[in-house]
Amino acid sequence: MQQPIDLYFWPTPNGWKISVALEEMGLPYTMKPVNIGANEQFKPDFLAISPNNRMPAIVDPDGPGGRPISVFESGAILQYLGRKTGKFYPSDERARITVDEWLFWQMAGVGPMFGQASHFRNYAPNLVDDPGKIEYAVKRYNNEVNRLLGVLDRRLDGRAFVADEYSIAEMALYPWVKLAGIFGQDMSAFPLVNAWLDRVAERPAVQRGMAVGAELRRPPPSREETQKIAQSLFGQTAASTAEAAKQG
Ligand SMILES: N[C@@H](CCC(=O)N[C@@H](CS)C(=O)NCC(=O)O)C(=O)O
């Protein structure tokens, strides 16, 4: 019988990808909070699993060969869980490539670009004194998010999901695309994306996965606290992360 998988998690879009996947696949799991606002991602035990000091990560006690395995990077985790369960990740090579295309499109395009759009909108004004530079960055990333939403809208023309069937690609995309409206995008321009968001949101496992860690989300911190968290999250360099890991 499958023993519970440890899910190293904080309630953000990258974390929700994996809580949704575990719920969809019916795998038992124990959520282990990693408070990224309190530098818990630098604890030695966590870095041993996730050397990039980012959550999510998992430890599956029933890994390949019946031995434990740890996995970091949400895309690698989704593929691992899909292969392990044979669910939401087709074994037919052509169908799998389509899922991979849209999964990597999320990992390399949607995640990083939406992340930067959110960064310059929500955090950078506290950090940088040159509004001209900020304006450029806000526009650059908002345009890119807008372009990506356009790609998704066209992809969904005549299809219910990005691949042939609901898959791990949706699990990667949904938590980010859901936030596009609050990143300042006019979502009325993307009717097929809105219908797809509704279709995914209806799934009970998605609702359960998105609710994981709700108790960890606090009221928005004060400006000073936001600035402190932003400095620790967004001022990271090789030297500062090595120092944080030492203090872990
Ligand atoms: N490419 C990584 C990105 C993960 C990521 O950016 N996680 C953020 C939260 S959404 C994090 O753990 N940040 C901690 C830090 O910046 O130190 C993945 O998809 O797993």
The ligand as a MOL file (V3000), in Angstrom:
LIG
                    3D

  0  0  0     0  0            999 V3000
M  V30 BEGIN CTAB
M  V30 COUNTS 20 19 0 0 0
M  V30 BEGIN ATOM
M  V30 1 N 10.7770 26.3580 -11.2470 0
M  V30 2 C 10.3920 26.1160 -9.8710 0
M  V30 3 C 9.9220 27.4180 -9.2710 0
M  V30 4 C 9.5310 27.2650 -7.8210 0
M  V30 5 C 9.4440 28.6190 -7.1300 0
M  V30 6 O 9.7410 29.6690 -7.7170 0
M  V30 7 N 9.0260 28.5850 -5.8550 0
M  V30 8 C 8.9920 29.8080 -5.0630 0
M  V30 9 C 7.5970 30.0850 -4.5460 0
M  V30 10 S 6.3880 30.1880 -5.8510 0
M  V30 11 C 9.9290 29.6540 -3.8720 0
M  V30 12 O 10.0190 28.5840 -3.2910 0
M  V30 13 N 10.6360 30.7390 -3.4980 0
M  V30 14 C 11.5770 30.7210 -2.4170 0
M  V30 15 C 12.7130 31.6930 -2.6310 0
M  V30 16 O 12.6130 32.5360 -3.5500 0
M  V30 17 O 13.7050 31.6340 -1.8930 0
M  V30 18 C 9.2810 25.0660 -9.8510 0
M  V30 19 O 8.4430 25.1100 -10.7450 0
M  V30 20 O 9.2640 24.2090 -8.9480 0
M  V30 END ATOM
M  V30 BEGIN BOND
M  V30 1 1 1 2
M  V30 2 1 2 3
M  V30 3 1 2 18
M  V30 4 1 3 4
M  V30 5 1 4 5
M  V30 6 2 5 6
M  V30 7 1 5 7
M  V30 8 1 7 8
M  V30 9 1 8 9
M  V30 10 1 8 11
M  V30 11 1 9 10
M  V30 12 2 11 12
M  V30 13 1 11 13
M  V30 14 1 13 14
M  V30 15 1 14 15
M  V30 16 2 15 16
M  V30 17 1 15 17
M  V30 18 2 18 19
M  V30 19 1 18 20
M  V30 END BOND
M  V30 END CTAB
M  END
